[in-house]
């Protein structure tokens, strides 16, 4: 399943400033050197002269800043009031990290951000989801599903994150679901995905996800215990530039892999998760 988003830093900037205020109101320190203040500076630079061509470094920075800002706007707009201790613990890590994700070998802040974002889109869809141990406990159709959310920082880190998820689920002693964010795994290293036309974006991201599944088939066969894992949810939101128009966009794709015996397959739940995730991908103006 897939969706594409045109993004606009002009419309994001006021909302993003609200995010920074919200973080501070929750008692979280956002320093002037943090990645979140860097993102604010990128947006301001882009808006300084809307008619002027943007430097290549700024285009690259904006593409990732928009994606990160979009997630945090969703998270902070719908953060529980009052915020529970598990959410605050995750947010303390989210404040950390480098502006460019490629500069991090391990990324606990961004992984926690993914967990928070996933929990947010579930709750927005009316699916109860609580953070803690496991990462998420979601209630759907009278059943509780345990989710371990992982965001590998590179292809080389996928095996490590899958093993970590399996270890955590074994400790639960109950079947679970692994959610894997492929944002940093499938895109071109230290760059954007370039496509000629906007209509080319969805097929391009879908192909990248297909290639990932083929490359990592051995990992899934050797690491995933079908007795403990009911399914794997793979999500990807890939920053891209449309060559024909110069617009920035985010190409989104989702993949579900089911494991285990049919009575335990959480297919309806995972389909509802994907539907919720797609609804969260709101199109903005062209950037």
URKARA-V871253 format. One record per residue. N is the residue number from 0. RES is the residue in one small letter. SS is DSSP state (A for helix, B for strand, O for the rest). PHI is phi as a letter, one per 40 degrees, with the letter a starting at -180 (NA if undefined). Layout:
n:N res:RES ss:SS phi:PHI
n:N res:RES ss:SS phi:PHI
This chain:
n:0 res:x ss:O phi:NA
n:1 res:x ss:B phi:a
n:2 res:x ss:B phi:a
n:3 res:x ss:B phi:b
n:4 res:x ss:B phi:b
n:5 res:x ss:B phi:c
n:6 res:x ss:O phi:b
n:7 res:x ss:O phi:b
n:8 res:x ss:A phi:c
n:9 res:x ss:A phi:c
n:10 res:x ss:A phi:c
n:11 res:x ss:A phi:c
n:12 res:x ss:A phi:d
n:13 res:x ss:A phi:c
n:14 res:x ss:A phi:c
n:15 res:x ss:A phi:c
n:16 res:x ss:A phi:c
n:17 res:x ss:A phi:c
n:18 res:x ss:A phi:c
n:19 res:x ss:A phi:c
n:20 res:x ss:A phi:c
n:21 res:x ss:A phi:c
n:22 res:x ss:A phi:d
n:23 res:x ss:A phi:c
n:24 res:x ss:A phi:c
n:25 res:x ss:O phi:c
n:26 res:x ss:O phi:g
n:27 res:x ss:O phi:c
n:28 res:x ss:O phi:c
n:29 res:x ss:O phi:b
n:30 res:x ss:O phi:c
n:31 res:x ss:O phi:c
n:32 res:x ss:O phi:c
n:33 res:x ss:O phi:c
n:34 res:x ss:A phi:c
n:35 res:x ss:A phi:c
n:36 res:x ss:A phi:c
n:37 res:x ss:A phi:c
n:38 res:x ss:A phi:c
n:39 res:x ss:A phi:d
n:40 res:x ss:A phi:c
n:41 res:x ss:A phi:c
n:42 res:x ss:A phi:c
n:43 res:x ss:A phi:c
n:44 res:x ss:A phi:c
n:45 res:x ss:A phi:c
n:46 res:x ss:A phi:c
n:47 res:x ss:A phi:d
n:48 res:x ss:O phi:a
n:49 res:x ss:O phi:d
n:50 res:x ss:O phi:c
n:51 res:x ss:O phi:c
n:52 res:x ss:O phi:c
n:53 res:x ss:O phi:c
n:54 res:x ss:O phi:c
n:55 res:x ss:A phi:d
n:56 res:x ss:A phi:c
n:57 res:x ss:A phi:c
n:58 res:x ss:A phi:c
n:59 res:x ss:A phi:c
n:60 res:x ss:A phi:c
n:61 res:x ss:A phi:c
n:62 res:x ss:A phi:d
n:63 res:x ss:A phi:c
n:64 res:x ss:A phi:c
n:65 res:x ss:A phi:c
n:66 res:x ss:A phi:c
n:67 res:x ss:A phi:c
n:68 res:x ss:A phi:c
n:69 res:x ss:A phi:d
n:70 res:x ss:A phi:c
n:71 res:x ss:A phi:c
n:72 res:x ss:A phi:c
n:73 res:x ss:A phi:c
n:74 res:x ss:A phi:c
n:75 res:x ss:A phi:c
n:76 res:x ss:A phi:c
n:77 res:x ss:O phi:b
n:78 res:x ss:O phi:c
n:79 res:x ss:O phi:d
n:80 res:x ss:O phi:b
n:81 res:x ss:O phi:c
n:82 res:x ss:O phi:c
n:83 res:x ss:O phi:c
n:84 res:x ss:A phi:c
n:85 res:x ss:A phi:c
n:86 res:x ss:A phi:c
n:87 res:x ss:A phi:c
n:88 res:x ss:A phi:c
n:89 res:x ss:A phi:c
n:90 res:x ss:A phi:c
n:91 res:x ss:A phi:c
n:92 res:x ss:A phi:c
n:93 res:x ss:A phi:c
n:94 res:x ss:O phi:c
n:95 res:x ss:O phi:c
n:96 res:x ss:O phi:h
n:97 res:x ss:O phi:c
n:98 res:x ss:O phi:d
n:99 res:x ss:O phi:c
n:100 res:x ss:A phi:c
n:101 res:x ss:A phi:c
n:102 res:x ss:A phi:c
n:103 res:x ss:O phi:b
n:104 res:x ss:O phi:c
n:105 res:x ss:O phi:b
n:106 res:x ss:O phi:b
n:107 res:x ss:A phi:c
n:108 res:x ss:A phi:c
n:109 res:x ss:A phi:c
n:110 res:x ss:A phi:c
n:111 res:x ss:A phi:c
n:112 res:x ss:A phi:c
n:113 res:x ss:A phi:c
n:114 res:x ss:A phi:c
n:115 res:x ss:A phi:c
n:116 res:x ss:A phi:c
n:117 res:x ss:A phi:c
n:118 res:x ss:A phi:c
n:119 res:x ss:A phi:c
n:120 res:x ss:A phi:c
n:121 res:x ss:A phi:c
n:122 res:x ss:A phi:c
n:123 res:x ss:A phi:c
n:124 res:x ss:O phi:c
n:125 res:x ss:O phi:g
n:126 res:x ss:O phi:c
n:127 res:x ss:B phi:c
n:128 res:x ss:B phi:a
n:129 res:x ss:B phi:b
n:130 res:x ss:B phi:c
n:131 res:x ss:O phi:i
n:132 res:x ss:O phi:b
n:133 res:x ss:O phi:c
n:134 res:x ss:O phi:d
n:135 res:x ss:B phi:b
n:136 res:x ss:B phi:b
n:137 res:x ss:B phi:b
n:138 res:x ss:B phi:b
n:139 res:x ss:B phi:a
n:140 res:x ss:O phi:f
n:141 res:x ss:O phi:g
n:142 res:x ss:B phi:b
n:143 res:x ss:B phi:b
n:144 res:x ss:B phi:b
n:145 res:x ss:B phi:c
n:146 res:x ss:B phi:b
n:147 res:x ss:B phi:b
n:148 res:x ss:B phi:b
n:149 res:x ss:B phi:b
n:150 res:x ss:O phi:b
n:151 res:x ss:O phi:d
n:152 res:x ss:O phi:c
n:153 res:x ss:O phi:a
n:154 res:x ss:A phi:c
n:155 res:x ss:A phi:c
n:156 res:x ss:A phi:c
n:157 res:x ss:A phi:c
n:158 res:x ss:A phi:d
n:159 res:x ss:A phi:c
n:160 res:x ss:A phi:c
n:161 res:x ss:A phi:c
n:162 res:x ss:A phi:c
n:163 res:x ss:A phi:c
n:164 res:x ss:A phi:c
n:165 res:x ss:A phi:c
n:166 res:x ss:A phi:c
n:167 res:x ss:A phi:c
n:168 res:x ss:A phi:c
n:169 res:x ss:A phi:d
n:170 res:x ss:A phi:c
n:171 res:x ss:A phi:c
n:172 res:x ss:O phi:g
n:173 res:x ss:O phi:b
n:174 res:x ss:O phi:c
n:175 res:x ss:B phi:a
n:176 res:x ss:B phi:b
n:177 res:x ss:B phi:b
n:178 res:x ss:B phi:b
n:179 res:x ss:B phi:b
n:180 res:x ss:B phi:c
n:181 res:x ss:O phi:c
n:182 res:x ss:A phi:d
n:183 res:x ss:A phi:c
n:184 res:x ss:A phi:c
n:185 res:x ss:A phi:b
n:186 res:x ss:O phi:c
n:187 res:x ss:O phi:c
n:188 res:x ss:O phi:d
n:189 res:x ss:O phi:f
n:190 res:x ss:O phi:a
n:191 res:x ss:O phi:c
n:192 res:x ss:B phi:c
n:193 res:x ss:B phi:b
n:194 res:x ss:B phi:b
n:195 res:x ss:O phi:c
n:196 res:x ss:O phi:b
n:197 res:x ss:O phi:d
n:198 res:x ss:A phi:c
n:199 res:x ss:A phi:c
n:200 res:x ss:A phi:c
n:201 res:x ss:A phi:d
n:202 res:x ss:A phi:c
n:203 res:x ss:A phi:c
n:204 res:x ss:A phi:c
n:205 res:x ss:A phi:c
n:206 res:x ss:A phi:c
n:207 res:x ss:A phi:c
n:208 res:x ss:A phi:c
n:209 res:x ss:A phi:d
n:210 res:x ss:A phi:c
n:211 res:x ss:A phi:c
n:212 res:x ss:A phi:d
n:213 res:x ss:A phi:c
n:214 res:x ss:A phi:c
n:215 res:x ss:O phi:b
n:216 res:x ss:A phi:d
n:217 res:x ss:A phi:c
n:218 res:x ss:A phi:c
n:219 res:x ss:A phi:c
n:220 res:x ss:A phi:c
n:221 res:x ss:A phi:c
n:222 res:x ss:A phi:c
n:223 res:x ss:O phi:c
n:224 res:x ss:O phi:c
n:225 res:x ss:O phi:c
n:226 res:x ss:O phi:c
n:227 res:x ss:O phi:b
n:228 res:x ss:B phi:b
n:229 res:x ss:B phi:c
n:230 res:x ss:B phi:a
n:231 res:x ss:B phi:b
n:232 res:x ss:B phi:b
n:233 res:x ss:B phi:b
n:234 res:x ss:B phi:b
n:235 res:x ss:B phi:a
n:236 res:x ss:B phi:b
n:237 res:x ss:B phi:b
n:238 res:x ss:B phi:c
n:239 res:x ss:B phi:a
n:240 res:x ss:B phi:b
n:241 res:x ss:B phi:c
n:242 res:x ss:O phi:c
n:243 res:x ss:O phi:c
n:244 res:x ss:O phi:b
n:245 res:x ss:O phi:g
n:246 res:x ss:O phi:c
n:247 res:x ss:B phi:c
n:248 res:x ss:B phi:a
n:249 res:x ss:B phi:b
n:250 res:x ss:B phi:c
n:251 res:x ss:B phi:b
n:252 res:x ss:B phi:a
n:253 res:x ss:B phi:b
n:254 res:x ss:B phi:b
n:255 res:x ss:B phi:b
n:256 res:x ss:B phi:b
n:257 res:x ss:B phi:b
n:258 res:x ss:O phi:b
n:259 res:x ss:O phi:g
n:260 res:x ss:O phi:c
n:261 res:x ss:A phi:d
n:262 res:x ss:A phi:c
n:263 res:x ss:A phi:b
n:264 res:x ss:O phi:c
n:265 res:x ss:O phi:c
n:266 res:x ss:A phi:c
n:267 res:x ss:A phi:c
n:268 res:x ss:A phi:c
n:269 res:x ss:A phi:c
n:270 res:x ss:A phi:c
n:271 res:x ss:A phi:c
n:272 res:x ss:A phi:c
n:273 res:x ss:A phi:c
n:274 res:x ss:A phi:c
n:275 res:x ss:A phi:c
n:276 res:x ss:A phi:c
n:277 res:x ss:A phi:c
n:278 res:x ss:A phi:c
n:279 res:x ss:A phi:c
n:280 res:x ss:O phi:c
n:281 res:x ss:O phi:c
n:282 res:x ss:O phi:c
n:283 res:x ss:O phi:b
n:284 res:x ss:O phi:c
n:285 res:x ss:O phi:c
n:286 res:x ss:O phi:c
